Amino acid sequence: MPSDFLKICHMWKNEVSRLENDKLVCRATFAQPDTDYQYAIVYTVTDKGELKIIGIENESHDDSEGE
């Protein structure tokens, strides 16, 4: 995820995506205001209450490649 994106993005939504191995897998989507530039962070919460990032997905709608 580009560092400049992190400076200007807003959390657009945060939702439960699925149940996997008896754990909820959630998806938080961050977007740059007034654009189609967005990333989703897929995560779960460990038994110790810590966030574990499973993946980061570029959900931009403009065919540009993110980092």
N, CA, C and O of each residue as an XYZ file, in Angstrom:
268
protein
N       0.853     -1.157      0.000
C       0.000      0.000      0.000
C       0.908      1.231      0.000
O       1.772      1.352      0.868
N       0.730      2.136     -0.946
C       1.586      3.312     -1.031
C       1.493      4.194      0.217
O       0.402      4.423      0.739
N       2.632      4.684      0.688
C       2.650      5.494      1.909
C       1.894      6.813      1.741
O       1.289      7.293      2.700
N       1.915      7.407      0.547
C       1.170      8.653      0.351
C      -0.339      8.421      0.451
O      -1.079      9.314      0.865
N      -0.793      7.232      0.076
C      -2.209      6.879      0.205
C      -2.628      6.860      1.668
O      -3.718      7.320      2.009
N      -1.770      6.331      2.532
C      -2.083      6.243      3.956
C      -2.284      7.614      4.591
O      -3.021      7.738      5.569
N      -1.649      8.629      4.058
C      -1.771      9.983      4.606
C      -3.124     10.622      4.307
O      -3.562     11.503      5.048
N      -3.796     10.195      3.232
C      -5.013     10.875      2.802
C      -6.261      9.993      2.806
O      -7.357     10.481      2.529
N      -6.117      8.728      3.107
C      -7.259      7.822      3.002
C      -8.198      7.934      4.204
O      -7.839      8.458      5.259
N      -9.390      7.432      4.008
C     -10.409      7.351      5.051
C     -10.955      5.932      5.075
O     -11.044      5.285      4.031
N     -11.320      5.443      6.248
C     -11.954      4.135      6.293
C     -13.360      4.288      5.740
O     -14.157      5.082      6.241
N     -13.650      3.523      4.708
C     -14.937      3.615      4.051
C     -15.920      2.620      4.651
O     -17.085      2.948      4.875
N     -15.453      1.407      4.910
C     -16.304      0.424      5.564
C     -15.451     -0.633      6.243
O     -14.279     -0.820      5.915
N     -16.063     -1.315      7.192
C     -15.412     -2.391      7.924
C     -16.493     -3.438      8.156
O     -17.502     -3.160      8.804
N     -16.284     -4.641      7.628
C     -17.332     -5.642      7.694
C     -16.773     -7.045      7.883
O     -15.613     -7.314      7.571
N     -17.614     -7.930      8.399
C     -17.245     -9.336      8.512
C     -17.358     -9.935      7.123
O     -18.388     -9.799      6.461
N     -16.299    -10.598      6.682
C     -16.254    -11.158      5.344
C     -16.687    -12.621      5.317
O     -17.472    -13.034      4.464
N     -16.160    -13.399      6.268
C     -16.462    -14.839      6.279
C     -16.007    -15.448      7.598
O     -15.374    -14.784      8.418
N     -16.334    -16.703      7.785
C     -15.873    -17.483      8.930
C     -14.888    -18.514      8.402
O     -15.209    -19.271      7.486
N     -13.696    -18.546      8.972
C     -12.649    -19.453      8.501
C     -11.957    -20.081      9.705
O     -11.400    -19.363     10.536
N     -11.982    -21.393      9.812
C     -11.381    -22.105     10.940
C     -11.899    -21.574     12.285
O     -11.125    -21.347     13.215
N     -13.208    -21.384     12.367
C     -13.877    -20.895     13.576
C     -13.454    -19.481     13.985
O     -13.618    -19.100     15.145
N     -12.915    -18.703     13.048
C     -12.536    -17.311     13.319
C     -13.194    -16.409     12.284
O     -13.285    -16.750     11.104
N     -13.648    -15.260     12.747
C     -14.199    -14.277     11.818
C     -13.069    -13.642     11.022
O     -12.040    -13.263     11.581
N     -13.265    -13.530      9.729
C     -12.328    -12.828      8.859
C     -13.040    -11.547      8.433
O     -14.145    -11.587      7.892
N     -12.389    -10.413      8.684
C     -12.988     -9.112      8.418
C     -12.258     -8.406      7.284
O     -11.126     -8.744      6.938
N     -12.942     -7.414      6.714
C     -12.395     -6.653      5.605
C     -12.646     -5.172      5.887
O     -13.793     -4.741      6.011
N     -11.572     -4.407      5.986
C     -11.655     -2.956      6.178
C     -11.215     -2.297      4.879
O     -10.117     -2.552      4.385
N     -12.074     -1.455      4.335
C     -11.770     -0.791      3.068
C     -11.421      0.672      3.329
O     -12.167      1.398      3.986
N     -10.277      1.084      2.802
C      -9.795      2.459      2.927
C      -9.798      3.077      1.536
O      -9.345      2.458      0.573
N     -10.309      4.298      1.435
C     -10.436      4.938      0.134
C      -9.939      6.373      0.173
O      -9.999      7.041      1.205
N      -9.445      6.836     -0.976
C      -9.087      8.243     -1.137
C     -10.369      8.971     -1.515
O     -11.034      8.583     -2.476
N     -10.728     10.018     -0.778
C     -11.977     10.739     -1.055
C     -12.069     11.218     -2.510
O     -11.078     11.638     -3.108
N     -13.267     11.143     -3.051
C     -13.592     11.659     -4.388
C     -12.851     10.954     -5.520
O     -12.683     11.524     -6.599
N     -12.404      9.716     -5.283
C     -11.742      8.928     -6.331
C     -12.216      7.482     -6.220
O     -12.969      7.131     -5.311
N     -11.767      6.652     -7.154
C     -12.023      5.214     -7.095
C     -10.798      4.466     -6.571
O     -10.687      3.254     -6.752
N      -9.892      5.174     -5.931
C      -8.634      4.625     -5.429
C      -8.876      4.065     -4.034
O      -9.109      4.823     -3.092
N      -8.822      2.726     -3.894
C      -9.074      2.135     -2.585
C      -8.365      0.801     -2.413
O      -8.065      0.101     -3.379
N      -8.107      0.471     -1.145
C      -7.483     -0.786     -0.756
C      -8.316     -1.422      0.343
O      -8.948     -0.730      1.141
N      -8.309     -2.747      0.375
C      -8.973     -3.477      1.451
C      -7.910     -4.235      2.240
O      -7.011     -4.850      1.667
N      -8.030     -4.180      3.549
C      -7.161     -4.950      4.427
C      -8.009     -6.074      4.995
O      -9.008     -5.830      5.673
N      -7.607     -7.305      4.717
C      -8.316     -8.484      5.206
C      -7.584     -8.946      6.461
O      -6.370     -9.150      6.440
N      -8.328     -9.111      7.554
C      -7.685     -9.417      8.827
C      -8.570    -10.300      9.695
O      -9.758    -10.480      9.424
N      -7.968    -10.843     10.739
C      -8.672    -11.584     11.766
C      -8.119    -11.147     13.113
O      -7.133    -10.412     13.176
N      -8.742    -11.592     14.176
C      -8.269    -11.288     15.524
C      -7.821    -12.606     16.154
O      -8.573    -13.581     16.170
N      -6.595    -12.630     16.672
C      -6.051    -13.842     17.271
C      -6.713    -14.124     18.624
O      -7.457    -13.295     19.148
N      -6.433    -15.289     19.170
C      -6.951    -15.660     20.488
C      -6.466    -14.713     21.581
O      -7.092    -14.600     22.635
N      -5.348    -14.034     21.324
C      -4.796    -13.069     22.288
C      -5.355    -11.668     22.075
O      -4.951    -10.734     22.768
N      -6.292    -11.502     21.113
C      -6.895    -10.207     20.860
C      -6.081     -9.294     19.962
O      -6.343     -8.092     19.907
N      -5.102     -9.840     19.258
C      -4.263     -9.040     18.368
C      -4.760     -9.150     16.932
O      -5.231    -10.207     16.512
N      -4.655     -8.050     16.176
C      -5.022     -8.085     14.766
C      -3.966     -8.823     13.969
O      -2.771     -8.597     14.156
N      -4.397     -9.699     13.089
C      -3.485    -10.423     12.202
C      -3.922    -10.125     10.776
O      -5.008    -10.528     10.361
N      -3.080     -9.421     10.024
C      -3.395     -9.081      8.643
C      -3.174    -10.305      7.765
O      -2.094    -10.896      7.761
N      -4.203    -10.672      7.030
C      -4.141    -11.817      6.124
C      -3.692    -11.371      4.738
O      -2.959    -12.085      4.054
N      -4.133    -10.194      4.334
C      -3.753     -9.697      3.015
C      -4.214     -8.276      2.787
O      -5.063     -7.755      3.510
N      -3.640     -7.659      1.768
C      -4.016     -6.315      1.342
C      -4.350     -6.411     -0.138
O      -3.554     -6.910     -0.933
N      -5.534     -5.928     -0.500
C      -6.002     -6.047     -1.873
C      -6.276     -4.675     -2.470
O      -6.938     -3.839     -1.856
N      -5.758     -4.456     -3.671
C      -6.022     -3.217     -4.394
C      -7.410     -3.345     -5.004
O      -7.644     -4.214     -5.845
N      -8.325     -2.489     -4.587
C      -9.690     -2.509     -5.110
C      -9.979     -1.295     -5.985
O     -11.139     -0.967     -6.235
N      -8.934     -0.635     -6.448
C      -9.112      0.530     -7.312
C      -9.811      0.111     -8.601
O      -9.612     -0.997     -9.100
N     -10.626      1.008     -9.126
C     -11.410      0.695    -10.317
C     -10.829      1.278    -11.592
O     -11.512      1.338    -12.614
N      -9.568      1.710    -11.543
C      -9.022      2.424    -12.703
C      -7.806      1.739    -13.336
O      -6.997      2.418    -13.969
N      -7.654      0.445    -13.190
C      -6.591     -0.334    -13.832
C      -5.175      0.092    -13.466
O      -4.231     -0.435    -14.054
N      -4.970      1.023    -12.521
C      -3.606      1.396    -12.138
C      -3.099      0.390    -11.127
O      -3.869     -0.114    -10.309
N      -1.838      0.101    -11.175
C      -1.228     -0.865    -10.278
C      -0.717     -0.165     -9.047
O      -0.018      0.844     -9.148
N      -1.062     -0.698     -7.853
C      -0.575     -0.153     -6.601
C       0.629     -0.930     -6.123
O       1.013     -1.931     -6.729
N       1.222     -0.473     -5.044
C       2.396     -1.142     -4.478
C       1.982     -2.009     -3.323
O       2.825     -2.659     -2.706
